[in-house]
Amino acid sequence: MGVMAREASPPRGRVTVRTAIEVSRLRKSYGDVVAVDDLSFSVAAGEVFALLGPNGAGKSTTINILCTLAGSTGGRATVAGFDVATQPHAIRRRIGLVFQQPTLDEQLTAQENLHLHAVMYHMPRRIRAQRIDHVLELVGLEDRRNDLVATFSGGMARRLEIARGMLHSPELLFLDEPTVGLDPQTRTLIWQELLAMRAAANLTVLFTTHHMHEAEIADRIAIIDHGRIAAIGTPGELKTSITADTITLRTRNDAAALDALQAAGYHATLGAAGILIETTNPDAEVGRAVEAIGGGVEFVQIHRCSLDDVFLHYTGRQIREPAAEAHSEIGRAWVRRR
Amino acid sequence: MGPATLMTTMNPTVAPMADEVGTYGDQLRVAAAVWHRELLRYRRTKTRILTGLVQPLLFLLVFGFGLNDLIGINGGFDFKKFMFPGVIGMSVVSTAIFSAISIVWDREFGFLREMLVAPVQRSAIVWGKIAGGATIATLQGCLMLALAPLIDIRLTVVAVVEVVAIAALMAVALTAFGVFVGSRLRRIEGFQIVMQVALLPMLFLAGLMFPLGNLPSWLTVLTRLDPLTYVIAPLRDVIFDAQHMPPAAIARFPAAITIFGHRLSNSTDLAVVSFFTVLFIVLAVRGFSRTE
């Protein structure tokens, strides 16, 4: 016993960044179809981490494996220090989940849905009511608690699902396309609520998305394509990892202007759109570049590198914009529920 | 202590317990919560209560009254009265299967996922579902007892208690059967097919509308293979017991079933039903545990 106790006690006085998720060479195939192919990444505790990729890239499969809903066919993954393959229940107690499709019982009230969840997650009776009040307040649904979920809008239902995911005070929150099919205002509201929760609860958040703007909320992004990680880093790192921002110029005499710019040390090329200058700081450089040309400038445009460019760079294609498709999918789900 | 020590030494962050599904008390609370949910949903869908009543009532009125004159009256006992226990059984069967099939709805509407990712044993959810469906089916079946005066059926306290007990056993068996089928079905359309090809024949073969005495041998075999036969017979027996049936009526409408000339007692019938109940529960738990 003495030996065990000594070895079991964690090291003291040392600051360590705890790993919330560790994925190592993860693989999942359905017959010949490989959904996840040799995936490795890790997420630190307290981090907001995005899996960005088009539909069918393997995001949902990855999230399903991590929350123990699906098994893997190779590799290893731990969540909150537990192995997804051998300790699913330990993980389930510590994570909150918000799925792509609605998973509420619409014939129950908001309160009843939350209560059922509280019991299923073994929350002690004395804290149930208090936690339910708390999460309803977090998502601003206190006054709708006794209404049937069937009467909720898509945005309200989604917020209730987030509240439910937070009910049992999880260490990690998994969100699979949390704002798909929602209008921009609701989307913004949901993220405000989520980030506030994360700050208050020191929550680790992993979410999937195919929206660039949404991914930019994350501390770090993994771009996934064809079941593999194409790139990983902070939004800033990803942007600076590919070519810098550009200034486009058109002048009365492009050839002369190009010579002048190159003489001044600019990395400038002549393209169909005009003269292209690559620079890390277009705001500061644009004035000096125009000065170097010495007159005759007719058009100036600054292009800042966006995540779209990053995605295009690493995957060789534009992310598909499946907004309309996603809308109709959710729409169908809601229509069927009536 | 051995394995726990090993694990703790290997990885200090991992709790000694290998996995955490909660205590037995926790599992029981989960089952109770699932049970409660079924009742809440039942209370809120008036159409379900109504359809559960209308179909057996229709059978009783259309066939009971329709065929009554054709079959004739034997010492004050008629075909309507003969059909009554079967109609109670029918009400229990259809309600039980309908409640169990909510698993397929849960899958379609996503709620099943919420239950499947919870840190609970799947069997706790299955027990809750079975208890919920069975409660509803028993209630619905016993509601049919209110029709007794309408067709001049006499009810004693003993008969009512026995009917409730048999209906409850039957409800558990059929809800378990429904949960098992439901755990295997992906879409609600599949359920309608199961209803058509399995449930209606099973109801008819159980002697819902005719005595199982003098049938052609092929039909006799089929009726004896039908699990429902063994629950309709005791149900009929306890209700007939409360009537003052003349010998002619008893001969015409025997409640008990015979196998190779051997008359089965109620307790034998109920033993058969109990066997199927256990079998269906095992199948339901197994079917549901494999659901992904």
Interface residues (C-beta under 8 A of the other chain):
Chain A: V3 M4 E7 A8 S9 P10 C67 T68 L69 A70 G81 F82 T86 Q87 P88 H89 A90 R92 R93 L97 F99 Q101 P102 T103 L104 D105 E106 Q107 L108 E112 H115 L116 H117 V119 M120 Y121 H122 L148 R164 A333 R336 R337
Chain B: T5 T8 T9 N11 P12 T13 V14 A15 M17 A18 D19 E20 V21 G22 D26 R29 V30 A32 A33 V34 R37 L40 R41 R44 T45 D106 E108 F109 G110 F111 R113 E114 M115 L116 V117 A118 P119 V120 E292
